[in-house]
Amino acid sequence: MNQHLSDKALFDQHKKRLKAEHRSTRYWQLLIFILFFTLWEIASRLHWIDPLIFSSPTKVGQSLIKNISSGDLWFHLRVTVLETFAGFLLGTFGGILIAFMLWNSRKLYHVLDPYLVVLNALPKVALGPIIIVALGPGYGSIITMGAIISIIVTCLVVYSAFREVDANYLKVLQSFGATKWQLFKEAVFPASLPAIISTFKVNVGLSWVGVIVGEFLVASKGLGYLIVYGFQVFNFTLVLYSLIVIAFIAALMYQAVDKLEKWLLKKI
Protein backbone atom coordinates (compact mmCIF):
# COMPACT_ATOMS: atom_id res chain seq x y z
CA MET A 1 0.00 0.00 0.00
CA ASN A 2 2.78 2.40 0.98
CA GLN A 3 4.68 1.45 -2.18
CA HIS A 4 1.57 2.25 -4.26
CA LEU A 5 1.23 5.68 -2.62
CA SER A 6 4.92 6.35 -3.15
CA ASP A 7 4.66 5.51 -6.86
CA LYS A 8 1.58 7.72 -7.21
CA ALA A 9 3.36 10.61 -5.51
CA LEU A 10 6.34 10.24 -7.86
CA PHE A 11 4.01 10.15 -10.85
CA ASP A 12 2.19 13.29 -9.67
CA GLN A 13 5.53 15.07 -9.22
CA HIS A 14 6.53 14.04 -12.72
CA LYS A 15 3.27 15.42 -14.14
CA LYS A 16 3.73 18.71 -12.28
CA ARG A 17 7.29 18.98 -13.58
CA LEU A 18 6.11 18.41 -17.15
CA LYS A 19 3.40 21.05 -16.77
CA ALA A 20 5.94 23.51 -15.36
CA GLU A 21 8.29 22.85 -18.30
CA HIS A 22 5.41 23.34 -20.72
CA ARG A 23 4.43 26.66 -19.12
CA SER A 24 8.07 27.80 -19.20
CA THR A 25 8.36 26.93 -22.88
CA ARG A 26 5.17 28.83 -23.73
CA TYR A 27 6.40 31.80 -21.71
CA TRP A 28 9.68 32.00 -23.64
CA GLN A 29 7.91 31.53 -26.97
CA LEU A 30 5.54 34.41 -26.17
CA LEU A 31 8.41 36.57 -24.94
CA ILE A 32 10.42 36.02 -28.15
CA PHE A 33 7.31 36.81 -30.22
CA ILE A 34 6.66 40.08 -28.36
CA LEU A 35 10.34 41.10 -28.42
CA PHE A 36 10.62 40.48 -32.15
CA PHE A 37 7.68 42.71 -33.07
CA THR A 38 8.63 45.33 -30.48
CA LEU A 39 12.19 45.58 -31.81
CA TRP A 40 10.88 45.65 -35.38
CA GLU A 41 8.56 48.57 -34.53
CA ILE A 42 11.28 50.50 -32.67
CA ALA A 43 13.85 49.91 -35.44
CA SER A 44 11.40 51.15 -38.06
CA ARG A 45 10.39 54.27 -36.12
CA LEU A 46 14.02 55.20 -35.31
CA HIS A 47 15.11 54.43 -38.89
CA TRP A 48 17.56 51.73 -37.82
CA ILE A 49 16.04 49.91 -40.78
CA ASP A 50 14.49 51.43 -43.90
CA PRO A 51 10.74 51.79 -43.08
CA LEU A 52 9.91 51.85 -46.81
CA ILE A 53 11.41 48.39 -47.38
CA PHE A 54 10.86 46.71 -44.02
CA SER A 55 7.64 48.56 -43.05
CA SER A 56 6.57 48.13 -39.39
CA PRO A 57 4.20 45.96 -37.32
CA THR A 58 1.85 48.94 -36.99
CA LYS A 59 1.52 49.39 -40.74
CA VAL A 60 1.21 45.65 -41.30
CA GLY A 61 -1.50 45.46 -38.62
CA GLN A 62 -3.41 48.35 -40.21
CA SER A 63 -3.19 46.64 -43.60
CA LEU A 64 -4.41 43.39 -42.03
CA ILE A 65 -7.43 45.07 -40.42
CA LYS A 66 -8.25 46.89 -43.64
CA ASN A 67 -8.14 43.70 -45.73
CA ILE A 68 -10.16 41.73 -43.18
CA SER A 69 -12.83 44.44 -43.16
CA SER A 70 -13.00 44.62 -46.95
CA GLY A 71 -13.02 40.83 -47.36
CA ASP A 72 -9.92 40.82 -49.58
CA LEU A 73 -7.96 38.71 -47.08
CA TRP A 74 -10.57 35.95 -46.97
CA PHE A 75 -10.79 35.86 -50.78
CA HIS A 76 -7.05 35.48 -51.36
CA LEU A 77 -6.52 33.30 -48.29
CA ARG A 78 -9.26 30.87 -49.29
CA VAL A 79 -7.72 30.39 -52.74
CA THR A 80 -4.19 29.76 -51.44
CA VAL A 81 -5.24 27.49 -48.56
CA LEU A 82 -7.36 25.28 -50.83
CA GLU A 83 -4.53 25.03 -53.36
CA THR A 84 -2.02 24.21 -50.62
CA PHE A 85 -4.30 21.62 -49.02
CA ALA A 86 -4.90 19.93 -52.39
CA GLY A 87 -1.18 19.97 -53.20
CA PHE A 88 -0.37 18.60 -49.74
CA LEU A 89 -2.81 15.70 -50.12
CA LEU A 90 -1.69 14.84 -53.65
CA GLY A 91 2.01 15.03 -52.80
CA THR A 92 1.73 13.11 -49.54
CA PHE A 93 -0.61 10.30 -50.55
CA GLY A 94 0.87 10.08 -54.04
CA GLY A 95 4.31 9.60 -52.47
CA ILE A 96 2.97 6.93 -50.08
CA LEU A 97 1.32 5.10 -52.98
CA ILE A 98 4.54 5.10 -55.03
CA ALA A 99 6.50 3.92 -51.96
CA PHE A 100 4.05 1.02 -51.56
CA MET A 101 4.48 0.07 -55.21
CA LEU A 102 8.28 0.10 -54.82
CA TRP A 103 8.06 -2.00 -51.64
CA ASN A 104 5.73 -4.43 -53.35
CA SER A 105 8.11 -4.93 -56.29
CA ARG A 106 11.86 -4.96 -55.72
CA LYS A 107 12.41 -5.08 -59.47
CA LEU A 108 10.39 -1.88 -59.92
CA TYR A 109 12.49 -0.24 -57.20
CA HIS A 110 15.78 -1.19 -58.85
CA VAL A 111 14.52 0.11 -62.20
CA LEU A 112 13.24 3.44 -60.85
CA ASP A 113 15.83 4.11 -58.13
CA PRO A 114 18.28 6.17 -60.26
CA TYR A 115 15.41 8.21 -61.72
CA LEU A 116 14.03 8.94 -58.25
CA VAL A 117 17.46 10.09 -57.09
CA VAL A 118 17.79 12.43 -60.08
CA LEU A 119 14.26 13.78 -59.64
CA ASN A 120 14.91 14.37 -55.95
CA ALA A 121 18.05 16.37 -56.77
CA LEU A 122 16.30 18.34 -59.51
CA PRO A 123 15.06 21.81 -58.44
CA LYS A 124 11.32 21.28 -58.90
CA VAL A 125 10.64 25.01 -58.97
CA ALA A 126 12.46 25.10 -62.32
CA LEU A 127 9.70 22.89 -63.73
CA GLY A 128 7.13 25.61 -63.03
CA PRO A 129 7.09 27.18 -66.52
CA ILE A 130 6.84 23.74 -68.17
CA ILE A 131 3.95 22.72 -65.91
CA ILE A 132 2.13 25.98 -66.60
CA VAL A 133 2.50 25.54 -70.37
CA ALA A 134 1.41 21.90 -70.16
CA LEU A 135 -1.58 22.33 -67.81
CA GLY A 136 -2.49 25.94 -68.49
CA PRO A 137 -2.50 28.99 -66.22
CA GLY A 138 -5.03 27.81 -63.66
CA TYR A 139 -5.57 26.00 -60.40
CA GLY A 140 -4.34 22.71 -61.86
CA SER A 141 -0.81 23.94 -62.53
CA ILE A 142 -0.53 25.60 -59.10
CA ILE A 143 -1.78 22.50 -57.25
CA THR A 144 0.61 20.36 -59.31
CA MET A 145 3.49 22.61 -58.25
CA GLY A 146 2.48 22.09 -54.62
CA ALA A 147 2.38 18.32 -55.15
CA ILE A 148 5.54 17.62 -57.14
CA ILE A 149 7.75 19.51 -54.70
CA SER A 150 6.92 16.97 -51.97
CA ILE A 151 5.96 13.74 -53.72
CA ILE A 152 9.51 12.43 -54.37
CA VAL A 153 10.73 13.26 -50.86
CA THR A 154 7.69 11.51 -49.40
CA CYS A 155 8.24 8.47 -51.62
CA LEU A 156 11.91 8.06 -50.64
CA VAL A 157 11.38 8.61 -46.90
CA VAL A 158 8.35 6.34 -46.64
CA TYR A 159 9.93 3.60 -48.76
CA SER A 160 13.00 3.63 -46.48
CA ALA A 161 10.67 3.26 -43.49
CA PHE A 162 8.94 0.30 -45.17
CA ARG A 163 12.28 -1.43 -45.81
CA GLU A 164 13.53 -0.89 -42.25
CA VAL A 165 10.71 -2.86 -40.62
CA ASP A 166 12.15 -5.76 -38.62
CA ALA A 167 12.31 -8.79 -40.91
CA ASN A 168 11.55 -11.10 -37.95
CA TYR A 169 8.02 -9.69 -37.71
CA LEU A 170 7.46 -10.46 -41.37
CA LYS A 171 8.84 -13.99 -41.03
CA VAL A 172 6.47 -14.73 -38.15
CA LEU A 173 3.48 -13.61 -40.22
CA GLN A 174 4.72 -15.51 -43.27
CA SER A 175 5.01 -18.66 -41.16
CA PHE A 176 1.25 -18.37 -40.57
CA GLY A 177 0.64 -18.04 -44.31
CA ALA A 178 0.15 -14.25 -44.49
CA THR A 179 -0.08 -12.74 -47.98
CA LYS A 180 2.06 -9.79 -49.02
CA TRP A 181 -0.89 -7.42 -48.54
CA GLN A 182 -1.46 -8.81 -45.05
CA LEU A 183 2.24 -8.31 -44.27
CA PHE A 184 1.91 -4.69 -45.30
CA LYS A 185 -1.35 -4.07 -43.48
CA GLU A 186 -0.49 -5.83 -40.22
CA ALA A 187 3.24 -5.08 -39.82
CA VAL A 188 4.86 -2.77 -42.35
CA PHE A 189 2.38 0.09 -42.39
CA PRO A 190 1.81 0.32 -38.59
CA ALA A 191 5.57 0.18 -37.95
CA SER A 192 6.18 2.93 -40.52
CA LEU A 193 3.43 5.23 -39.28
CA PRO A 194 5.74 7.53 -37.23
CA ALA A 195 7.91 8.11 -40.32
CA ILE A 196 4.83 8.76 -42.44
CA ILE A 197 3.54 11.34 -39.96
CA SER A 198 6.97 13.00 -39.96
CA THR A 199 6.69 13.43 -43.73
CA PHE A 200 3.33 15.12 -43.15
CA LYS A 201 5.12 17.81 -41.12
CA VAL A 202 7.78 18.33 -43.80
CA ASN A 203 5.17 18.41 -46.56
CA VAL A 204 3.25 21.24 -44.91
CA GLY A 205 6.16 23.58 -45.62
CA LEU A 206 6.99 22.08 -49.02
CA SER A 207 3.39 22.39 -50.23
CA TRP A 208 3.31 26.07 -49.25
CA VAL A 209 6.56 26.65 -51.15
CA GLY A 210 5.22 24.96 -54.29
CA VAL A 211 1.88 26.76 -54.26
CA ILE A 212 3.36 30.21 -53.57
CA VAL A 213 5.91 29.74 -56.38
CA GLY A 214 3.08 28.64 -58.67
CA GLU A 215 1.11 31.76 -57.76
CA PHE A 216 4.22 33.88 -58.39
CA LEU A 217 4.29 32.58 -61.96
CA VAL A 218 0.69 32.49 -63.03
CA ALA A 219 -1.97 33.48 -60.46
CA SER A 220 -4.22 36.52 -60.46
CA LYS A 221 -5.42 35.80 -56.92
CA GLY A 222 -4.01 34.27 -53.77
CA LEU A 223 -1.35 35.28 -51.25
CA GLY A 224 1.47 34.57 -53.71
CA TYR A 225 -0.15 36.97 -56.16
CA LEU A 226 -0.34 39.63 -53.44
CA ILE A 227 3.39 39.27 -52.78
CA VAL A 228 4.23 39.71 -56.47
CA TYR A 229 1.79 42.62 -56.78
CA GLY A 230 3.32 44.28 -53.71
CA PHE A 231 6.78 44.09 -55.27
CA GLN A 232 5.48 45.50 -58.55
CA VAL A 233 3.89 48.58 -56.94
CA PHE A 234 6.67 48.91 -54.34
CA ASN A 235 4.23 48.26 -51.50
CA PHE A 236 6.39 46.23 -49.12
CA THR A 237 3.81 46.49 -46.36
CA LEU A 238 1.54 44.33 -48.52
CA VAL A 239 4.42 41.88 -49.09
CA LEU A 240 5.18 41.53 -45.37
CA TYR A 241 1.49 41.35 -44.49
CA SER A 242 1.09 38.43 -46.93
CA LEU A 243 4.18 36.68 -45.57
CA ILE A 244 2.95 36.98 -41.98
CA VAL A 245 -0.44 35.55 -42.93
CA ILE A 246 1.29 32.65 -44.72
CA ALA A 247 3.50 31.99 -41.68
CA PHE A 248 0.46 32.01 -39.36
CA ILE A 249 -1.63 29.62 -41.48
CA ALA A 250 1.36 27.32 -42.09
CA ALA A 251 1.95 27.19 -38.31
CA LEU A 252 -1.70 26.23 -37.76
CA MET A 253 -1.40 23.43 -40.34
CA TYR A 254 1.80 22.21 -38.67
CA GLN A 255 0.09 22.17 -35.25
CA ALA A 256 -2.85 20.25 -36.73
CA VAL A 257 -0.47 17.61 -38.12
CA ASP A 258 1.32 17.47 -34.76
CA LYS A 259 -2.00 16.82 -32.97
CA LEU A 260 -2.80 14.14 -35.56
CA GLU A 261 0.58 12.50 -34.93
CA LYS A 262 0.02 12.34 -31.16
CA TRP A 263 -3.50 10.93 -31.66
CA LEU A 264 -2.36 8.26 -34.12
CA LEU A 265 0.62 7.20 -32.02
CA LYS A 266 -1.70 6.65 -29.05
CA LYS A 267 -3.78 4.33 -31.22
CA ILE A 268 -0.81 2.19 -32.22
C-alpha positions as CSV (number, residue, x, y, z in Angstrom):
1,M,0.0,0.0,0.0
2,N,2.8,2.4,1.0
3,Q,4.7,1.4,-2.2
4,H,1.6,2.3,-4.3
5,L,1.2,5.7,-2.6
6,S,4.9,6.4,-3.2
7,D,4.7,5.5,-6.9
8,K,1.6,7.7,-7.2
9,A,3.4,10.6,-5.5
10,L,6.3,10.2,-7.9
11,F,4.0,10.1,-10.9
12,D,2.2,13.3,-9.7
13,Q,5.5,15.1,-9.2
14,H,6.5,14.0,-12.7
15,K,3.3,15.4,-14.1
16,K,3.7,18.7,-12.3
17,R,7.3,19.0,-13.6
18,L,6.1,18.4,-17.2
19,K,3.4,21.1,-16.8
20,A,5.9,23.5,-15.4
21,E,8.3,22.9,-18.3
22,H,5.4,23.3,-20.7
23,R,4.4,26.7,-19.1
24,S,8.1,27.8,-19.2
25,T,8.4,26.9,-22.9
26,R,5.2,28.8,-23.7
27,Y,6.4,31.8,-21.7
28,W,9.7,32.0,-23.6
29,Q,7.9,31.5,-27.0
30,L,5.5,34.4,-26.2
31,L,8.4,36.6,-24.9
32,I,10.4,36.0,-28.1
33,F,7.3,36.8,-30.2
34,I,6.7,40.1,-28.4
35,L,10.3,41.1,-28.4
36,F,10.6,40.5,-32.2
37,F,7.7,42.7,-33.1
38,T,8.6,45.3,-30.5
39,L,12.2,45.6,-31.8
40,W,10.9,45.7,-35.4
41,E,8.6,48.6,-34.5
42,I,11.3,50.5,-32.7
43,A,13.8,49.9,-35.4
44,S,11.4,51.2,-38.1
45,R,10.4,54.3,-36.1
46,L,14.0,55.2,-35.3
47,H,15.1,54.4,-38.9
48,W,17.6,51.7,-37.8
49,I,16.0,49.9,-40.8
50,D,14.5,51.4,-43.9
51,P,10.7,51.8,-43.1
52,L,9.9,51.9,-46.8
53,I,11.4,48.4,-47.4
54,F,10.9,46.7,-44.0
55,S,7.6,48.6,-43.1
56,S,6.6,48.1,-39.4
57,P,4.2,46.0,-37.3
58,T,1.8,48.9,-37.0
59,K,1.5,49.4,-40.7
60,V,1.2,45.6,-41.3
61,G,-1.5,45.5,-38.6
62,Q,-3.4,48.4,-40.2
63,S,-3.2,46.6,-43.6
64,L,-4.4,43.4,-42.0
65,I,-7.4,45.1,-40.4
66,K,-8.3,46.9,-43.6
67,N,-8.1,43.7,-45.7
68,I,-10.2,41.7,-43.2
69,S,-12.8,44.4,-43.2
70,S,-13.0,44.6,-47.0
71,G,-13.0,40.8,-47.4
72,D,-9.9,40.8,-49.6
73,L,-8.0,38.7,-47.1
74,W,-10.6,36.0,-47.0
75,F,-10.8,35.9,-50.8
76,H,-7.1,35.5,-51.4
77,L,-6.5,33.3,-48.3
78,R,-9.3,30.9,-49.3
79,V,-7.7,30.4,-52.7
80,T,-4.2,29.8,-51.4
81,V,-5.2,27.5,-48.6
82,L,-7.4,25.3,-50.8
83,E,-4.5,25.0,-53.4
84,T,-2.0,24.2,-50.6
85,F,-4.3,21.6,-49.0
86,A,-4.9,19.9,-52.4
87,G,-1.2,20.0,-53.2
88,F,-0.4,18.6,-49.7
89,L,-2.8,15.7,-50.1
90,L,-1.7,14.8,-53.7
91,G,2.0,15.0,-52.8
92,T,1.7,13.1,-49.5
93,F,-0.6,10.3,-50.5
94,G,0.9,10.1,-54.0
95,G,4.3,9.6,-52.5
96,I,3.0,6.9,-50.1
97,L,1.3,5.1,-53.0
98,I,4.5,5.1,-55.0
99,A,6.5,3.9,-52.0
100,F,4.0,1.0,-51.6
101,M,4.5,0.1,-55.2
102,L,8.3,0.1,-54.8
103,W,8.1,-2.0,-51.6
104,N,5.7,-4.4,-53.4
105,S,8.1,-4.9,-56.3
106,R,11.9,-5.0,-55.7
107,K,12.4,-5.1,-59.5
108,L,10.4,-1.9,-59.9
109,Y,12.5,-0.2,-57.2
110,H,15.8,-1.2,-58.9
111,V,14.5,0.1,-62.2
112,L,13.2,3.4,-60.8
113,D,15.8,4.1,-58.1
114,P,18.3,6.2,-60.3
115,Y,15.4,8.2,-61.7
116,L,14.0,8.9,-58.3
117,V,17.5,10.1,-57.1
118,V,17.8,12.4,-60.1
119,L,14.3,13.8,-59.6
120,N,14.9,14.4,-55.9
121,A,18.1,16.4,-56.8
122,L,16.3,18.3,-59.5
123,P,15.1,21.8,-58.4
124,K,11.3,21.3,-58.9
125,V,10.6,25.0,-59.0
126,A,12.5,25.1,-62.3
127,L,9.7,22.9,-63.7
128,G,7.1,25.6,-63.0
129,P,7.1,27.2,-66.5
130,I,6.8,23.7,-68.2
131,I,3.9,22.7,-65.9
132,I,2.1,26.0,-66.6
133,V,2.5,25.5,-70.4
134,A,1.4,21.9,-70.2
135,L,-1.6,22.3,-67.8
136,G,-2.5,25.9,-68.5
137,P,-2.5,29.0,-66.2
138,G,-5.0,27.8,-63.7
139,Y,-5.6,26.0,-60.4
140,G,-4.3,22.7,-61.9
141,S,-0.8,23.9,-62.5
142,I,-0.5,25.6,-59.1
143,I,-1.8,22.5,-57.3
144,T,0.6,20.4,-59.3
145,M,3.5,22.6,-58.3
146,G,2.5,22.1,-54.6
147,A,2.4,18.3,-55.1
148,I,5.5,17.6,-57.1
149,I,7.7,19.5,-54.7
150,S,6.9,17.0,-52.0
151,I,6.0,13.7,-53.7
152,I,9.5,12.4,-54.4
153,V,10.7,13.3,-50.9
154,T,7.7,11.5,-49.4
155,C,8.2,8.5,-51.6
156,L,11.9,8.1,-50.6
157,V,11.4,8.6,-46.9
158,V,8.3,6.3,-46.6
159,Y,9.9,3.6,-48.8
160,S,13.0,3.6,-46.5
161,A,10.7,3.3,-43.5
162,F,8.9,0.3,-45.2
163,R,12.3,-1.4,-45.8
164,E,13.5,-0.9,-42.3
165,V,10.7,-2.9,-40.6
166,D,12.2,-5.8,-38.6
167,A,12.3,-8.8,-40.9
168,N,11.6,-11.1,-38.0
169,Y,8.0,-9.7,-37.7
170,L,7.5,-10.5,-41.4
171,K,8.8,-14.0,-41.0
172,V,6.5,-14.7,-38.1
173,L,3.5,-13.6,-40.2
174,Q,4.7,-15.5,-43.3
175,S,5.0,-18.7,-41.2
176,F,1.2,-18.4,-40.6
177,G,0.6,-18.0,-44.3
178,A,0.2,-14.3,-44.5
179,T,-0.1,-12.7,-48.0
180,K,2.1,-9.8,-49.0
181,W,-0.9,-7.4,-48.5
182,Q,-1.5,-8.8,-45.0
183,L,2.2,-8.3,-44.3
184,F,1.9,-4.7,-45.3
185,K,-1.4,-4.1,-43.5
186,E,-0.5,-5.8,-40.2
187,A,3.2,-5.1,-39.8
188,V,4.9,-2.8,-42.4
189,F,2.4,0.1,-42.4
190,P,1.8,0.3,-38.6
191,A,5.6,0.2,-37.9
192,S,6.2,2.9,-40.5
193,L,3.4,5.2,-39.3
194,P,5.7,7.5,-37.2
195,A,7.9,8.1,-40.3
196,I,4.8,8.8,-42.4
197,I,3.5,11.3,-40.0
198,S,7.0,13.0,-40.0
199,T,6.7,13.4,-43.7
200,F,3.3,15.1,-43.1
201,K,5.1,17.8,-41.1
202,V,7.8,18.3,-43.8
203,N,5.2,18.4,-46.6
204,V,3.3,21.2,-44.9
205,G,6.2,23.6,-45.6
206,L,7.0,22.1,-49.0
207,S,3.4,22.4,-50.2
208,W,3.3,26.1,-49.3
209,V,6.6,26.6,-51.1
210,G,5.2,25.0,-54.3
211,V,1.9,26.8,-54.3
212,I,3.4,30.2,-53.6
213,V,5.9,29.7,-56.4
214,G,3.1,28.6,-58.7
215,E,1.1,31.8,-57.8
216,F,4.2,33.9,-58.4
217,L,4.3,32.6,-62.0
218,V,0.7,32.5,-63.0
219,A,-2.0,33.5,-60.5
220,S,-4.2,36.5,-60.5
221,K,-5.4,35.8,-56.9
222,G,-4.0,34.3,-53.8
223,L,-1.3,35.3,-51.3
224,G,1.5,34.6,-53.7
225,Y,-0.2,37.0,-56.2
226,L,-0.3,39.6,-53.4
227,I,3.4,39.3,-52.8
228,V,4.2,39.7,-56.5
229,Y,1.8,42.6,-56.8
230,G,3.3,44.3,-53.7
231,F,6.8,44.1,-55.3
232,Q,5.5,45.5,-58.6
233,V,3.9,48.6,-56.9
234,F,6.7,48.9,-54.3
235,N,4.2,48.3,-51.5
236,F,6.4,46.2,-49.1
237,T,3.8,46.5,-46.4
238,L,1.5,44.3,-48.5
239,V,4.4,41.9,-49.1
240,L,5.2,41.5,-45.4
241,Y,1.5,41.4,-44.5
242,S,1.1,38.4,-46.9
243,L,4.2,36.7,-45.6
244,I,3.0,37.0,-42.0
245,V,-0.4,35.5,-42.9
246,I,1.3,32.6,-44.7
247,A,3.5,32.0,-41.7
248,F,0.5,32.0,-39.4
249,I,-1.6,29.6,-41.5
250,A,1.4,27.3,-42.1
251,A,2.0,27.2,-38.3
252,L,-1.7,26.2,-37.8
253,M,-1.4,23.4,-40.3
254,Y,1.8,22.2,-38.7
255,Q,0.1,22.2,-35.3
256,A,-2.9,20.2,-36.7
257,V,-0.5,17.6,-38.1
258,D,1.3,17.5,-34.8
259,K,-2.0,16.8,-33.0
260,L,-2.8,14.1,-35.6
261,E,0.6,12.5,-34.9
262,K,0.0,12.3,-31.2
263,W,-3.5,10.9,-31.7
264,L,-2.4,8.3,-34.1
265,L,0.6,7.2,-32.0
266,K,-1.7,6.7,-29.1
267,K,-3.8,4.3,-31.2
268,I,-0.8,2.2,-32.2
